[in-house]
Amino acid sequence: MRVDYTPATPVTVSPDVDLKPEDVADGWFPLARRWLADAVSAGAPEPNAIVLGTVDEHGHPATRTVLCKGIDADGVTFFTNYGSDKARHLDAVPYASATFVWLPLHRQLGIRGQVTRIPAEETETYWRTRPRGSQLGAWASHQSQPVASRADLDHALVEAGERFGVDDIPVPPFWGGFRISPEFVEFWQGRPNRMHNRVRSRLVDGRWHTQRLQP
Ligand SMILES: Cc1cc2nc3c(=O)[nH]c(=O)nc-3n(C[C@H](O)[C@H](O)[C@H](O)COP(=O)(O)O)c2cc1C
């Protein structure tokens, strides 16, 4: 299994392989937004999926996939259960990495930074856009806790449905969003012969510093 990252890719978007530090002269966000849009246009699977890295109170890392539900100059937002393992990690060590991997475009975007819970009103706004089934699922799952059987899970969903009937479903008090405020951002574009392009921006004393890195 060896892919040669030649510019000619079988996708509808032809990636700009000449990634260079000047491409983030206006900050990391405009390029990040363009790359995400390119991934959507190219039909990349789950283009807003990020691999989220956290560390627990012992410094042990864990990663899992979540969906990025907001990205702007302030950072990357995702939603989850505030009692989950990842949330416990973030309560202990409020710092995370998020990696977008857009394989059809031979691109990767990595972000690292401080993590905060977003305001309840922002969570509420997003919650209202979720399908009813997903809202019930959030109520029914004590994410990351053991469960005796599949039947118990299915029963919890039915119970949640009976509890709310046809009423509006409120945001569970144990569910909401987190935002990663970037301090490190790295754009990676695959090139032939493993001589890829990497551009990294770091926030130092309130100013972004950008460098090209060796592949
Ligand atoms: C494509 C994909 C998208 C996912 N999106 C989310 C998400 O947005 N929020 C979430 O809590 N879990 C999501 N999950 C499940 C997580 O990967 C993970 O199993 C769950 O959040 C529990 O993680 P934890 O025990 O480390 O807290 C997603 C999984 C996949 C494969």
The ligand as an SDF file (V2000), in Angstrom:
LIG
                    3D

 31 33  0  0  0  0  0  0  0  0999 V2000
  -17.3140    9.7630   11.7150 C   0  0  0  0  0  0  0  0  0  0  0  0
  -17.5470    9.8290   13.2030 C   0  0  0  0  0  0  0  0  0  0  0  0
  -18.1120   10.9750   13.7390 C   0  0  0  0  0  0  0  0  0  0  0  0
  -18.3300   11.0800   15.1190 C   0  0  0  0  0  0  0  0  0  0  0  0
  -18.8210   12.2420   15.6080 N   0  0  0  0  0  0  0  0  0  0  0  0
  -18.9520   12.4010   16.9490 C   0  0  0  0  0  0  0  0  0  0  0  0
  -19.3310   13.6570   17.4870 C   0  0  0  0  0  0  0  0  0  0  0  0
  -19.5200   14.6590   16.7710 O   0  0  0  0  0  0  0  0  0  0  0  0
  -19.4610   13.7460   18.8380 N   0  0  0  0  0  0  0  0  0  0  0  0
  -19.2250   12.6770   19.6670 C   0  0  0  0  0  0  0  0  0  0  0  0
  -19.3650   12.8270   20.8840 O   0  0  0  0  0  0  0  0  0  0  0  0
  -18.8260   11.4890   19.1770 N   0  0  0  0  0  0  0  0  0  0  0  0
  -18.6870   11.3210   17.8370 C   0  0  0  0  0  0  0  0  0  0  0  0
  -18.2640   10.1130   17.3410 N   0  0  0  0  0  0  0  0  0  0  0  0
  -17.9660    9.0130   18.2780 C   0  0  0  0  0  0  0  0  0  0  0  0
  -16.5750    9.2190   18.9050 C   0  0  0  0  0  0  0  0  0  0  0  0
  -15.5800    8.8240   17.9870 O   0  0  0  0  0  0  0  0  0  0  0  0
  -16.3810    8.4630   20.2270 C   0  0  0  0  0  0  0  0  0  0  0  0
  -16.6320    7.0920   20.0450 O   0  0  0  0  0  0  0  0  0  0  0  0
  -17.2790    8.9890   21.3330 C   0  0  0  0  0  0  0  0  0  0  0  0
  -17.3780   10.4000   21.2970 O   0  0  0  0  0  0  0  0  0  0  0  0
  -16.7650    8.5730   22.7030 C   0  0  0  0  0  0  0  0  0  0  0  0
  -15.4640    9.0460   22.8780 O   0  0  0  0  0  0  0  0  0  0  0  0
  -14.7780    9.1420   24.3250 P   0  0  0  0  0  0  0  0  0  0  0  0
  -15.1490    7.8780   25.0810 O   0  0  0  0  0  0  0  0  0  0  0  0
  -13.3070    9.2470   24.0470 O   0  0  0  0  0  0  0  0  0  0  0  0
  -15.3220   10.3680   24.9930 O   0  0  0  0  0  0  0  0  0  0  0  0
  -18.0180    9.9830   15.9710 C   0  0  0  0  0  0  0  0  0  0  0  0
  -17.4390    8.8350   15.4150 C   0  0  0  0  0  0  0  0  0  0  0  0
  -17.2060    8.7710   14.0590 C   0  0  0  0  0  0  0  0  0  0  0  0
  -16.5390    7.5330   13.4930 C   0  0  0  0  0  0  0  0  0  0  0  0
  1  2  1  0
  2  3  1  0
  2 30  2  0
  3  4  2  0
  4  5  1  0
  4 28  1  0
  5  6  2  0
  6  7  1  0
  6 13  1  0
  7  8  2  0
  7  9  1  0
  9 10  1  0
 10 11  2  0
 10 12  1  0
 12 13  2  0
 13 14  1  0
 14 15  1  0
 14 28  1  0
 15 16  1  0
 16 17  1  0
 16 18  1  0
 18 19  1  0
 18 20  1  0
 20 21  1  0
 20 22  1  0
 22 23  1  0
 23 24  1  0
 24 25  2  0
 24 26  1  0
 24 27  1  0
 28 29  2  0
 29 30  1  0
 30 31  1  0
M  END
$$$$
